[in-house]
Amino acid sequence: MTRIHGARVPALVPTDGPVHVLLVGEAPGPRGADKSGVPFFGDAAGLHLYRVLERMGAVVLPETTRTLPWDGAQFALAGLRPTAFGVALGNAFDRCPTDDGVRFRAPTRTELEGDENVTRLAHELTQLCARGLQGVVTMGRVATKTLDGVLTRFPMPTLARGAVPHPSAQGLLSMAPERGKGARMLDLQETWMAQCEAQIVQAGFVRVTLPEQT
């Protein structure tokens, strides 16, 4: 049985240049970011996000990710890591939540709203503001509520705010009428990707010129 590492997964931040938008999810997933050490990288719900960012010119994915399964452990074994440009990716809670090292659970309110986590998020925002942060886009209700709490305690009124549903299957179905009855998952994924791209642009993203891939 695969164990959950539960180690901190730091935000993915561009090596240099401006950071226009921060995208915030709920927590690292057990098969993705918990193993890869990179937010959303290998998480099932993260695939749609990376596709959006790639077509916007905000992320470059290693070519090998197109042939390997979308799996954090395999990405880590192959030494793969995405490169971000103009955006940063993080989570409301920066560790994969678990009680026994095996079963994944949702982060608790205490974990999300405790001083340690709120201070961490406020510090990340402050650091990114120094690099030109214009806005934040949250994905899902947990991330949105957590960031609302952080910005209540540490106001940053110049930041634009955007939100989209969580890109998990449950989050995608929440966008459809009648709780997704009769909806095609591929259609919902495309709708979510379009909404996410629009929110990122509205939050202040400016396309940058990417380096040539070798």
KEKE-3310 file (N, C-alpha, C; in steps of 0.2 Angstrom, whole numbers, plus 5000, padded with zeros to 4 digits):
npx = (5004:5003:5011:5007:5017:5016:5024:5029:5023:5030:5026:5025:5035:5040:5057:5063:5059:5043:5029:5013:5000:4993:4989:4978:4975:4966:4974:4989:4987:4986:4992:4998:5004:5009:5019:5026:5031:5027:5015:4999:5005:5004:4993:4976:4966:4974:4979:4970:4972:4986:4986:4978:4987:4998:4994:4992:5004:5010:5016:5029:5029:5039:5044:5043:5032:5021:5021:5022:5012:5000:5006:5012:5022:5029:5034:5042:5052:5057:5063:5056:5050:5039:5040:5037:5030:5026:5016:5011:5009:5000:4994:4980:4982:4997:5002:4999:4984:4983:4979:4984:4995:4991:4978:4970:4963:4951:4958:4957:4947:4954:4968:4968:4964:4972:4985:4998:4996:4989:4998:5009:5003:5000:5013:5018:5010:5014:5028:5026:5019:5029:5035:5027:5014:4997:4985:4974:4968:4957:4953:4940:4929:4935:4948:4945:4937:4948:4957:4950:4949:4962:4965:4957:4962:4975:4975:4975:4971:4974:4975:4967:4953:4949:4939:4936:4927:4933:4944:4942:4932:4920:4920:4919:4906:4898:4896:4887:4870:4856:4864:4874:4868:4867:4877:4892:4908:4920:4915:4912:4925:4932:4924:4927:4941:4941:4934:4943:4955:4950:4948:4961:4967:4959:4963:4975:4985:4999:5005:5021:5036:5041:5056:5065:5062:5073)
npy = (4994:5011:5024:5039:5054:5066:5077:5095:5104:5115:5131:5132:5143:5155:5155:5167:5184:5193:5189:5187:5181:5171:5155:5145:5130:5116:5106:5096:5081:5064:5055:5063:5078:5075:5066:5070:5083:5095:5107:5102:5093:5079:5076:5070:5080:5091:5090:5096:5109:5111:5110:5121:5131:5128:5130:5144:5149:5150:5140:5127:5111:5096:5086:5073:5071:5069:5056:5048:5040:5051:5054:5057:5050:5044:5055:5060:5050:5051:5063:5074:5091:5105:5121:5137:5153:5169:5165:5158:5143:5136:5130:5130:5122:5116:5102:5085:5079:5068:5055:5043:5040:5033:5034:5047:5063:5077:5093:5100:5113:5118:5116:5123:5136:5140:5149:5146:5141:5152:5162:5158:5158:5172:5177:5171:5178:5191:5190:5187:5198:5208:5204:5208:5204:5203:5197:5184:5168:5156:5139:5130:5128:5127:5132:5145:5150:5149:5158:5170:5171:5173:5186:5194:5195:5199:5212:5215:5225:5229:5217:5208:5197:5180:5166:5148:5133:5118:5108:5094:5079:5080:5093:5098:5093:5100:5112:5109:5110:5102:5094:5089:5079:5069:5076:5077:5072:5077:5088:5096:5097:5105:5117:5121:5123:5134:5144:5145:5150:5162:5168:5169:5178:5189:5191:5197:5191:5192:5187:5180:5179:5164:5153:5145:5127:5114)
npz = (5000:4996:5004:5012:5011:5017:5018:5018:5004:4994:4987:4969:4960:4948:4943:4940:4935:4934:4944:4941:4944:4957:4959:4969:4977:4986:4994:4993:4983:4986:4977:4968:4970:4983:4981:4970:4974:4970:4968:4962:4952:4945:4952:4949:4947:4944:4931:4921:4925:4922:4909:4905:4909:4901:4888:4889:4889:4902:4908:4906:4902:4905:4891:4893:4901:4893:4889:4900:4913:4921:4935:4951:4958:4948:4941:4950:4951:4938:4939:4935:4933:4932:4924:4928:4922:4926:4934:4950:4959:4972:4988:4999:5011:5014:5015:5012:5018:5032:5043:5047:5038:5027:5023:5014:5019:5020:5023:5040:5048:5058:5054:5043:5046:5057:5066:5061:5048:5042:5043:5036:5023:5021:5022:5010:5000:5003:4999:4985:4981:4981:4970:4960:4960:4955:4957:4964:4961:4966:4968:4971:4985:4998:4996:4993:5004:5014:5009:5009:5023:5027:5020:5027:5039:5035:5026:5009:4999:4985:4978:4965:4964:4960:4956:4954:4952:4960:4951:4952:4949:4956:4958:4945:4941:4949:4942:4933:4928:4937:4945:4937:4929:4915:4910:4900:4905:4898:4892:4903:4908:4898:4899:4912:4910:4901:4909:4919:4913:4909:4922:4926:4917:4920:4933:4931:4923:4912:4897:4894:4885:4881:4884:4871:4870:4873)
capx = (5000:5007:5010:5007:5023:5014:5029:5027:5024:5031:5023:5029:5036:5045:5064:5065:5054:5037:5023:5006:4994:4994:4983:4978:4970:4965:4979:4992:4984:4991:4996:5001:5009:5013:5024:5031:5033:5025:5008:4995:5009:5002:4986:4971:4963:4979:4980:4967:4975:4992:4984:4976:4993:5002:4991:4992:5011:5012:5020:5032:5030:5044:5041:5042:5025:5016:5022:5022:5006:5000:5007:5017:5028:5033:5037:5048:5057:5061:5066:5053:5047:5036:5043:5031:5031:5021:5011:5014:5004:5001:4988:4977:4985:5003:5003:4993:4981:4982:4979:4988:5000:4989:4971:4969:4957:4951:4961:4952:4947:4960:4974:4967:4963:4977:4990:5004:4995:4987:5004:5012:5000:5001:5020:5019:5007:5018:5034:5024:5018:5036:5037:5022:5008:4991:4978:4974:4963:4956:4950:4936:4926:4940:4953:4942:4936:4954:4960:4946:4951:4969:4965:4953:4967:4981:4972:4979:4966:4975:4974:4961:4952:4945:4937:4933:4926:4938:4944:4940:4926:4915:4919:4916:4899:4895:4895:4882:4863:4854:4870:4878:4864:4867:4883:4898:4914:4924:4912:4913:4932:4933:4921:4931:4947:4939:4933:4950:4959:4947:4949:4968:4968:4956:4967:4981:4991:5002:5009:5028:5039:5045:5062:5065:5064:5078)
capy = (5000:5017:5028:5047:5057:5071:5083:5101:5105:5122:5134:5132:5150:5156:5156:5174:5188:5194:5184:5191:5178:5165:5150:5141:5124:5115:5103:5091:5075:5058:5052:5068:5083:5072:5062:5074:5088:5101:5108:5099:5090:5072:5075:5070:5087:5095:5089:5101:5116:5112:5110:5128:5135:5127:5134:5151:5151:5151:5134:5123:5104:5092:5083:5066:5070:5067:5048:5044:5042:5057:5051:5061:5046:5043:5061:5061:5045:5053:5069:5079:5097:5110:5127:5142:5159:5174:5163:5154:5138:5134:5126:5132:5118:5114:5095:5080:5078:5061:5053:5037:5039:5029:5037:5054:5066:5084:5097:5102:5120:5120:5116:5129:5143:5141:5154:5144:5141:5158:5166:5155:5160:5179:5178:5169:5183:5197:5189:5188:5205:5211:5202:5211:5200:5207:5194:5177:5164:5151:5133:5126:5132:5127:5137:5152:5152:5150:5165:5175:5172:5176:5193:5198:5196:5203:5215:5217:5227:5230:5211:5206:5190:5176:5159:5143:5127:5113:5104:5087:5077:5082:5100:5099:5091:5106:5117:5108:5110:5096:5090:5085:5074:5070:5080:5074:5075:5080:5095:5100:5099:5111:5123:5123:5126:5141:5148:5146:5154:5169:5171:5170:5184:5195:5192:5201:5188:5195:5182:5181:5175:5158:5151:5139:5121:5110)
capz = (5000:4995:5010:5011:5014:5021:5019:5015:4997:4993:4980:4963:4959:4943:4945:4940:4932:4938:4946:4940:4947:4961:4959:4975:4977:4993:4997:4989:4983:4989:4971:4964:4973:4989:4978:4965:4978:4966:4968:4957:4947:4946:4954:4944:4946:4942:4924:4918:4926:4919:4902:4904:4910:4896:4882:4890:4890:4909:4911:4902:4905:4902:4886:4895:4904:4888:4887:4906:4916:4925:4942:4955:4960:4942:4939:4954:4949:4932:4940:4931:4936:4927:4925:4928:4920:4927:4938:4955:4961:4979:4991:5005:5016:5010:5016:5010:5025:5033:5050:5048:5033:5022:5020:5013:5021:5019:5029:5045:5049:5063:5050:5038:5049:5062:5065:5057:5041:5040:5043:5030:5017:5021:5020:5003:4997:5003:4995:4978:4980:4980:4963:4955:4961:4954:4959:4966:4959:4971:4965:4976:4991:5004:4995:4993:5011:5017:5007:5012:5030:5027:5018:5032:5044:5032:5021:5003:4995:4978:4974:4962:4967:4956:4959:4950:4955:4961:4945:4953:4946:4960:4957:4938:4941:4953:4938:4928:4930:4940:4948:4932:4926:4908:4907:4898:4908:4893:4891:4909:4908:4893:4902:4917:4908:4898:4915:4923:4909:4909:4928:4927:4914:4924:4939:4930:4920:4906:4893:4893:4880:4884:4881:4867:4873:4869)
cpx = (5004:5006:5010:5013:5021:5019:5026:5028:5024:5028:5028:5029:5041:5052:5066:5059:5048:5033:5017:5001:4996:4988:4983:4972:4969:4971:4982:4988:4989:4995:4999:5006:5012:5019:5029:5034:5032:5018:5004:4999:5008:4996:4981:4968:4968:4980:4977:4970:4982:4991:4982:4983:4998:5000:4991:4999:5013:5016:5023:5032:5035:5041:5039:5035:5020:5016:5021:5014:5006:5000:5013:5023:5033:5037:5043:5054:5061:5064:5063:5050:5045:5040:5038:5034:5025:5016:5014:5008:5005:4994:4986:4981:4991:5006:4997:4990:4980:4982:4984:4993:4998:4983:4972:4963:4957:4955:4956:4952:4953:4966:4974:4968:4968:4982:4996:5002:4993:4993:5008:5009:5001:5008:5021:5016:5011:5025:5032:5022:5024:5038:5032:5015:5002:4985:4979:4968:4962:4952:4946:4934:4931:4945:4951:4940:4942:4957:4956:4948:4958:4969:4961:4958:4973:4978:4977:4974:4967:4975:4968:4960:4947:4944:4934:4931:4932:4938:4944:4934:4920:4914:4917:4909:4895:4893:4889:4875:4861:4859:4873:4874:4864:4873:4889:4904:4919:4922:4913:4921:4934:4930:4925:4937:4946:4938:4939:4954:4956:4948:4956:4970:4965:4960:4973:4987:4993:5006:5016:5030:5043:5051:5061:5067:5069:5077)
cpy = (5006:5022:5035:5050:5062:5077:5089:5101:5112:5124:5133:5140:5150:5158:5164:5178:5189:5188:5188:5188:5172:5161:5146:5136:5122:5112:5098:5085:5069:5055:5057:5072:5080:5068:5066:5080:5095:5102:5106:5094:5082:5071:5075:5076:5092:5095:5094:5108:5116:5113:5118:5132:5134:5131:5141:5154:5152:5145:5130:5116:5100:5087:5076:5065:5068:5059:5044:5045:5048:5055:5055:5057:5045:5049:5062:5057:5048:5060:5075:5085:5102:5116:5133:5149:5164:5171:5158:5149:5136:5131:5130:5129:5115:5107:5091:5078:5070:5060:5047:5035:5035:5032:5044:5057:5073:5087:5100:5110:5122:5121:5122:5136:5144:5146:5152:5144:5148:5163:5164:5158:5168:5180:5176:5175:5189:5196:5190:5195:5209:5209:5204:5207:5205:5204:5187:5174:5157:5145:5129:5131:5132:5132:5144:5154:5153:5157:5171:5177:5176:5184:5197:5200:5200:5206:5217:5219:5228:5223:5210:5199:5187:5169:5155:5137:5123:5109:5096:5085:5080:5090:5102:5098:5097:5111:5116:5108:5103:5091:5086:5080:5075:5073:5076:5077:5079:5087:5099:5102:5105:5117:5125:5126:5133:5146:5150:5151:5161:5172:5173:5177:5190:5196:5196:5197:5191:5189:5184:5177:5170:5156:5145:5133:5117:5103)
cpz = (5000:5001:5008:5014:5019:5022:5016:5008:4995:4987:4975:4960:4953:4946:4945:4936:4936:4939:4946:4944:4952:4961:4965:4975:4985:4997:4992:4989:4984:4983:4967:4968:4979:4987:4974:4969:4975:4966:4961:4952:4949:4949:4949:4942:4943:4934:4920:4919:4922:4911:4900:4904:4904:4889:4883:4890:4897:4912:4905:4905:4902:4897:4888:4898:4899:4886:4894:4909:4920:4932:4945:4956:4954:4940:4943:4953:4943:4933:4936:4935:4931:4929:4924:4926:4921:4932:4944:4957:4968:4982:4998:5011:5012:5011:5014:5017:5026:5041:5052:5043:5027:5019:5020:5016:5019:5025:5033:5045:5053:5059:5045:5041:5055:5061:5060:5050:5038:5039:5037:5023:5016:5019:5012:4998:4997:4999:4987:4976:4978:4973:4958:4955:4960:4956:4961:4963:4963:4967:4971:4982:4997:5003:4995:5000:5015:5015:5009:5019:5031:5025:5022:5037:5042:5026:5015:4998:4987:4974:4971:4964:4961:4959:4954:4954:4956:4954:4946:4949:4949:4959:4950:4938:4945:4948:4933:4932:4932:4942:4943:4928:4919:4905:4905:4901:4904:4892:4897:4910:4904:4896:4907:4915:4905:4904:4919:4919:4909:4916:4929:4923:4917:4930:4938:4926:4913:4903:4893:4888:4883:4880:4876:4871:4869:4870)
residu = (MET:THR:ARG:ILE:HIS:GLY:ALA:ARG:VAL:PRO:ALA:LEU:VAL:PRO:THR:ASP:GLY:PRO:VAL:HIS:VAL:LEU:LEU:VAL:GLY:GLU:ALA:PRO:GLY:PRO:ARG:GLY:ALA:ASP:LYS:SER:GLY:VAL:PRO:PHE:PHE:GLY:ASP:ALA:ALA:GLY:LEU:HIS:LEU:TYR:ARG:VAL:LEU:GLU:ARG:MET:GLY:ALA:VAL:VAL:LEU:PRO:GLU:THR:THR:ARG:THR:LEU:PRO:TRP:ASP:GLY:ALA:GLN:PHE:ALA:LEU:ALA:GLY:LEU:ARG:PRO:THR:ALA:PHE:GLY:VAL:ALA:LEU:GLY:ASN:ALA:PHE:ASP:ARG:CYS:PRO:THR:ASP:ASP:GLY:VAL:ARG:PHE:ARG:ALA:PRO:THR:ARG:THR:GLU:LEU:GLU:GLY:ASP:GLU:ASN:VAL:THR:ARG:LEU:ALA:HIS:GLU:LEU:THR:GLN:LEU:CYS:ALA:ARG:GLY:LEU:GLN:GLY:VAL:VAL:THR:MET:GLY:ARG:VAL:ALA:THR:LYS:THR:LEU:ASP:GLY:VAL:LEU:THR:ARG:PHE:PRO:MET:PRO:THR:LEU:ALA:ARG:GLY:ALA:VAL:PRO:HIS:PRO:SER:ALA:GLN:GLY:LEU:LEU:SER:MET:ALA:PRO:GLU:ARG:GLY:LYS:GLY:ALA:ARG:MET:LEU:ASP:LEU:GLN:GLU:THR:TRP:MET:ALA:GLN:CYS:GLU:ALA:GLN:ILE:VAL:GLN:ALA:GLY:PHE:VAL:ARG:VAL:THR:LEU:PRO:GLU:GLN:THR)
# end
